[in-house]
Amino acid sequence: MAKGVKPRVKVPKTAAAGDSITIKTLISHKMESGQRKDKEGNLIPRSIINRFTCDFNGVNVIDVTLEPAISTNPFLEFEAKVPESGEFAFTWYDDDGSVYETSKSITVE
C-alpha cells in the first residue's frame, strides 16, 4: 500500500430529482510511472492509480482506466444525474493491489 494516500470527494448534499450534479474527486498519491531511476540507477517500480470507479446506489456511473502519464494526485471531475436520494461509492485501484474507497450521500428534495 502506498504511503499517505488520501481520497477526497466533493458531492452536493442536496439536489432536485433528475438534476445533473458536478462531482469532484482528488486522491493524494505519488504516482510513479516506472520510467524514472533512483540515485543508484535502478528503475523505480511503477506505482499508479490505474482505475477509478463511481457507483450510485449500486449502479455504475463512471469507470476510468488511468495510464502512467496521469499526474501526481489525480483530479477527476464529472457530471451525474441524480434520480433519487442515495449514496455515491468511489473506488480507486492501485498497481500494488491496494483499493481506496470512500462514499458520499446525497438527498433529493
N, C-alpha and C positions, 0 to 999 in steps of 0.2 A: 504494500500500500504506500502510495506517495505521501510524503510529509506535508502538512499544512494545507491539505485540500479542503476547501470550504465552498459549498454551493450556496448561492443566493438567488432568490426569485422575487419578482415583483408582480403581483396579480391584484387587480382591483378587488376590494372587499364586497362590492355590490355591483349589480348590472340589471338591466331590464331583459326579460326573456327575448331571445333572438338577437341580442346585441353582439356586435363584434368587438372584442376587447383586445388590447395590446398586452402581451406578456413579455417580460424581460428577464433573462437569466444570465448569470455570471458565475463561473466557477474558478476559484483560485487554484491554479495548477501550473507547475513549471513548464510543462510541455517540451520535452527533449525530442528532437527529430531523429536521432540516431545517426546523424551525419557529422556531428562535431567530435573532436578528440579532446581528451584530457591533457594535463601537463606532461604526462609520460608518453603521449602519442597514441594511446588506446582509444578506440571508439567508445563514446558514451552510449549505453544502450537506449534504444527508443523507449520513450515513456510519454504517451499522449492519451488524452481522452479521445477514443476512437468512435464513440457513438453516443448520441443523445436522443432520448425519447420523452414524450409528454403524453399522458393519457388523461381523459376527463371521464370520471365515473366508469372507468374500465374500458373506454373506447379510445383508440389511438388518435391523437391529434396531429403529431409530428414525429418523424423518425429520421434522424440525420446521421449520415456517416461522415466522420471528420478525418482528414488526412494529415500527414506530417507538416504541411505548410500552414496549418492553423496556428494562430498566435498564442502566446502565453496568456493565461487567464481568459479563455474564450467567452465572448459575449454573444448571446443569441437573442433576437427579438422577432416575435411573430404574432400573428393575429389568430384568434379562435372565437367561434360563435358559441354563445352560452345559452342553451335551450332551457336549462333548469338549474336549481341550486345543486352544488356538488363539490367535488374535490379534484383538483389537478394533481397528478403524481408525476414528478420529474425524476429521471434516472440518467446518470452519466456512467459510461463504461470505460474503464482504464485498461491499457495494454497488459498490465500485470494481473488482470483478473478482478481487480477491485471494482466495486459498484458503489456509487454515491447516490443517495436518494433523499428527496425532501418532498413535501406536499404543501399545498395551499388550498384553502376553501374559498368559495365564492357563494354569495346569496343572491338569488334572483328575486327581485321585488316586483 
